[in-house]
Amino acid sequence: MHARRSTNTSRDMEYVLLCNDIGILLKTLDDCNNALEMFNKCLALREKVLGKEYPSTADSYNNIGAVMTAMGDNAGALEMHNKALVIREKVLCKEHPSTAASYNNIGAVMWDLGDNDVGALEMHNKALAIREKVLGKEHPDTIRSYNAVALIKFVF
């Protein structure tokens, strides 16, 4: 019975990766409704197979948040990115590039919601601090964080 369960888990993970890749492709093609459907399938399976507190599960929340942002559902996107952040802080650590990406994504959504001078700036500053420490000052992601912080400070 154990071997059979392992085989099913392996198949489930293959399906997860397929759903994720299709979701990424669909989002790239601006087919947000179908991308969202694929990412939700991916999330459900990751939670079933890996658990709710696993880095890949956080990636699914992140992908769903990105699609929701593209669809104009900023409140839903903020919820998804916050779920990803909670998982990433717990299972990766507070100073991990993926955690910084969550702060960045939350800051971008807060910017879209008009919470620019406090919330968005705070989130982008957190992302920047992590990226400077972990990736270095010349890494492309760190430079993107410099740009985000500068833009907010310039506008406000």
C-alpha positions as CSV (number, residue, x, y, z in Angstrom):
1,M,0.0,0.0,0.0
2,H,2.9,2.4,0.7
3,A,4.3,2.0,-2.8
4,R,0.9,2.7,-4.3
5,R,0.6,5.9,-2.2
6,S,4.0,7.0,-3.3
7,T,3.1,6.5,-7.0
8,N,-0.1,8.5,-6.6
9,T,1.9,11.2,-4.9
10,S,4.4,11.2,-7.7
11,R,1.6,11.5,-10.3
12,D,-0.1,14.2,-8.2
13,M,3.2,16.2,-8.2
14,E,3.6,15.7,-12.0
15,Y,0.0,17.1,-12.4
16,V,0.8,20.0,-10.0
17,L,3.8,20.9,-12.1
18,L,1.8,20.6,-15.3
19,C,-1.0,22.8,-13.9
20,N,1.6,25.4,-12.7
21,D,3.3,25.5,-16.1
22,I,0.0,25.8,-18.0
23,G,-1.1,28.5,-15.6
24,I,2.1,30.5,-16.2
25,L,1.7,30.1,-20.0
26,L,-2.0,31.2,-19.8
27,K,-1.1,34.2,-17.7
28,T,1.6,35.1,-20.2
29,L,-1.1,35.0,-22.9
30,D,-3.4,37.2,-20.8
31,D,-5.9,34.4,-20.4
32,C,-6.3,35.2,-16.7
33,N,-9.5,33.2,-16.1
34,N,-8.0,30.0,-17.3
35,A,-4.7,30.8,-15.6
36,L,-6.5,31.3,-12.3
37,E,-8.3,28.0,-12.8
38,M,-5.0,26.2,-13.3
39,F,-3.3,27.9,-10.4
40,N,-6.2,27.0,-8.1
41,K,-6.0,23.4,-9.1
42,C,-2.3,23.5,-8.4
43,L,-2.9,25.0,-5.0
44,A,-5.4,22.4,-4.1
45,L,-3.1,19.6,-5.0
46,R,-0.1,21.2,-3.3
47,E,-2.1,21.6,-0.1
48,K,-3.2,17.9,-0.3
49,V,0.2,16.4,-1.2
50,L,2.7,18.8,0.5
51,G,0.6,20.5,3.1
52,K,-0.5,24.1,3.7
53,E,2.8,25.2,5.1
54,Y,5.2,24.4,2.3
55,P,7.3,26.7,0.0
56,S,5.6,25.5,-3.2
57,T,2.2,26.1,-1.6
58,A,3.2,29.7,-1.0
59,D,4.3,29.9,-4.6
60,S,0.7,28.9,-5.6
61,Y,-0.8,31.7,-3.5
62,N,1.7,34.0,-5.1
63,N,0.7,33.0,-8.6
64,I,-3.0,33.3,-7.8
65,G,-2.3,36.8,-6.4
66,A,-0.4,37.8,-9.6
67,V,-3.4,36.7,-11.7
68,M,-5.8,38.5,-9.5
69,T,-3.7,41.7,-9.8
70,A,-3.8,41.3,-13.6
71,M,-7.6,40.9,-13.4
72,G,-8.0,44.1,-11.3
73,D,-8.9,42.2,-8.1
74,N,-6.5,44.0,-5.8
75,A,-8.2,43.0,-2.6
76,G,-8.1,39.3,-3.6
77,A,-4.5,39.7,-4.7
78,L,-3.5,41.3,-1.4
79,E,-5.1,38.4,0.5
80,M,-3.2,35.8,-1.6
81,H,0.1,37.6,-1.3
82,N,-0.3,37.9,2.5
83,K,-1.0,34.1,2.7
84,A,2.2,33.5,0.7
85,L,4.1,35.8,3.0
86,V,2.9,34.1,6.2
87,I,4.0,30.7,4.8
88,R,7.4,32.0,3.5
89,E,8.2,33.7,6.8
90,K,7.4,30.5,8.7
91,V,9.1,27.9,6.6
92,L,11.8,29.7,4.7
93,C,12.7,32.6,7.1
94,K,12.2,36.3,7.3
95,E,15.4,36.9,5.3
96,H,14.8,34.8,2.2
97,P,14.6,36.1,-1.4
98,S,11.1,34.6,-1.7
99,T,10.0,36.4,1.5
100,A,11.3,39.6,0.0
101,A,9.3,38.8,-3.2
102,S,6.2,38.6,-1.1
103,Y,6.9,42.0,0.5
104,N,7.5,43.4,-2.9
105,N,4.2,42.0,-4.3
106,I,2.2,43.3,-1.3
107,G,3.8,46.7,-1.7
108,A,2.9,46.7,-5.4
109,V,-0.8,45.8,-4.6
110,M,-0.9,48.4,-1.9
111,W,0.4,51.0,-4.4
112,D,-2.4,50.0,-6.7
113,L,-4.9,50.4,-3.8
114,G,-3.6,53.9,-3.1
115,D,-1.8,53.1,0.1
116,N,1.4,54.6,-1.2
117,D,3.2,56.6,1.3
118,V,2.9,54.3,4.3
119,G,1.9,50.7,3.4
120,A,3.5,50.4,0.0
121,L,6.7,52.1,1.1
122,E,7.0,50.0,4.2
123,M,6.6,46.8,2.2
124,H,9.1,47.8,-0.5
125,N,11.6,48.9,2.2
126,K,11.3,45.5,3.9
127,A,11.9,43.8,0.5
128,L,14.9,46.1,-0.1
129,A,16.5,45.4,3.2
130,I,16.3,41.6,2.7
131,R,17.5,41.8,-0.9
132,E,20.5,44.0,0.0
133,K,21.5,41.6,2.8
134,V,20.9,38.3,1.0
135,L,21.4,39.1,-2.7
136,G,23.7,42.1,-2.6
137,K,23.3,45.7,-3.7
138,E,23.9,45.0,-7.4
139,H,21.5,42.1,-7.9
140,P,18.6,42.8,-10.4
141,D,15.9,42.2,-7.7
142,T,17.6,44.6,-5.3
143,I,17.8,47.2,-8.0
144,R,14.1,46.7,-8.7
145,S,13.5,47.3,-5.0
146,Y,15.6,50.5,-5.1
147,N,13.4,51.7,-8.0
148,A,10.2,50.9,-6.2
149,V,11.3,52.8,-3.1
150,A,12.6,55.7,-5.2
151,L,9.3,55.9,-7.1
152,I,7.2,56.1,-4.0
153,K,9.5,58.7,-2.4
154,F,9.5,60.7,-5.6
155,V,5.7,60.7,-5.9
156,F,5.2,61.5,-2.2
